[in-house]
Amino acid sequence: MVISPTAILGDSRLAARLMEFADQGGELLLGVRSGFNSSTKVVVDTPLPGLFHDLVGATVKSWHSLPPGVGYNLASEIPGLSGQATVWAEALEPGASAQPLVAYRSGPFVGMAALSEHKIGWGSVYYCGIYPDPTQALGLIRFLAGRAEIPSIPVLPESILAIRRGSFLVLLNFSDDPHAVEYQGRTISVNGRDVQIVRSDFPS
């Protein structure tokens, strides 16, 4: 699984590599404004997402920022990825080989897609036309992890960083307070400014 929140610089070589990744079974997520500029930072003169258009399989028909306190309601079957689009919104028009997963229920983009999926070979490319809030982002990542057959995505406190190294999970606590992490049916306590290394049940 690869997440690229804003791949603003489009490049044909990168697009080809990402296409190959998806074709071989990868799950790829691109975020807002992807492909907006060429590799030389020139705004593209082709429909967005520019050089990633064939990869995404959808066209960004319109876009704009949203002022504070303004949001567009979303219709979604993905758990956690509901509520409103805030900060930024892009209206997507999926092509014949792509499909909408989330749509706008209100605002000027009503009925248009906010998240699309383009199946390529054994994998898929997703384009997210909103800036998700933390709850929406977690729902989206869990959805993608399920598609990628990643067993679990634990919810971590903001001060905890988790890193996998082979068959071990390294938990680092950057706060002064102890925190507990639920992982594979276990509760792991990490003291303030400390580290815990635990063996994972996942294969290396």
N, C-alpha and C positions, 0 to 999 in steps of 0.2 A: 504494500500500500504506500502510495506517495501522495503527500498533500503539498500543494503549491499555492499558498494563499493569494498571491498576486504576482503572476509571472508577466510583469508589464512589458518586458523586452522579448519580443517574438523573434525566433530564429529558426530557419528551415531545418537546420541540422538537429536542433533540440526537438522540434516538432516530430521529426522522423524517429528520433530515439524514444520519445514518449509513445509514439504510435506502436513501435516495436514492443515496448514494455507492456502496453495494454493488450496487444495481440497475443502475447505469450501468457496472459492470465493476470496481469497487474490491474489493480484498482487505483485509478488516478483521479484526484480532485484538483480542479483549477478554480481560482477565485476571481473576484471582480477585477475588471480592467486588464485582465490577461490579454497579451498580444496587442496592447494599445500602441506601443512603439516598436520600431524596428530595432535591430541590435545596435544601430548607431544613434538611437534615441530620437529618431524622426517619427512623428505621428503617421501611422499607416493610412493609405488612401483606399483601403479595401474594407468590406464589412467586418466588424469586430466579431470574434476575437482575432482578427488579422491572420497571421500565419498559422494560428492554431485552429482555424475554422474547420478544416477537414477532420482534425483530431476531435474537436468538441461536437461537431455535427449539428450545431445550432448557431443562430445569428442573434447578436445583441441588437435589437431594433431601436432601443432608446434607453437612456439612463439619466440619472440625476442624483444629487445629494438631497438628504432630507433634513430640515431644520429640527432643532431640539423640540421634543414634544409631539412630533408628527410621525405617524407610522402607518404602514399598509398591512391590513390583515392578510394572513397566509392560510391556505388550505393545503394540508399535508397529511399523509398516512404514515409518515416516519415519526415514531415516538420521540417527543422532545423537540422536534423541529416544527413548532407551531408558533402561535402568537403573532407578532408583527415584525415586518421589515423596518428597520430604523437605520439612520446614518446614511445609507446608500442603497439604491435599488436599480437593477437592470432588468429590462423586459426581454425575455428570451423567446425566440421562435424556433423550436426544434425542427430539424429537417425530417425527411422521410425515414431515416435510419435512427433517429433519436426520439426520446419520449420525455414528457414533463413528469417530474416527481413532486414538485411543490409549485403552487400557482398563487397569484395574487387574488384576493377576494374583495379588495377595495382599492380606491385610489385610481389614478389614470392608467395603470397597467392591469386593471382587473381582467381576469381571464387568461392572462399571459403567464408564461412559466417563470419561476424564480430559481428553480433548480432543474437541470436536465440530465439525462443519462444517455450516453452513446455507446452501445455495445460494439466492441472491436475484437474480433477473434475470440479468445477465451476470457477476455477481461472487459472492463468498462472505463469510460472517461466521463466524469461528472463535472458540470459547470455550475457553480453557485453564484448567483447574481445579487446576493445580499451580503452585508457584513453581519454574521450571526452573533447574537449575544452569547454569554458563557453557557447558558442552558441549551440554546439551539446548537452551539458548536459541539457540546458533548453528545447531544442526540445524533448529530450528523456523523461524528467520529465513530460512535458505537454502531451506527448503521453501516458505515464503510468497513469497520472491523469485522462485522458479521459477514459481509459479502466477501471479504478477504480471508475468512475462516481463521481470524485471530481470536483465540479463546475468550479473552476478557480485557476490558479497559477499566482499570481501577480508578476510583475518584480519589484524587490526592489533595491534601491541604495545599494552599498556595505556596507555602514555604518548603514543601517537599519536592525534591527532584528524584525521579526513578530512572535508572540506567540498567539495561541488561547487558551482561558480559558472559557469553556462553550460557552455562546452566545456572548462573548466579544473577540475582537482582540486587543492585546497590541502591540504597535509599539514603539520601543526604538531606539533613534538616538545616535550613539556613536561618531559622528563627531561634530565639532564646528559650522558647517553650517546647516541652515534649509534645509529640503528636503520635496518633495511632493510625496505622494504615491497614485496611482490610485487603488481604491478598491470598487468593487460592484457599479460602476457607479459614485462614489464620489471621489473627490480630497481631501486628508487628508494631512495637513501640520504638520510637526513635527519639532519644533525648535531644534537648536543645543543643545546637551547634555540634551535632554528632552524626555518625554514620552507622547504618546497619547493613550487613551483607547476608543475604539468605539464599538458600538453594531453591531453584525454581523447578517445578514439575514439567516445564516445557522442554522439548528437546533442544540441544545446542544448535 
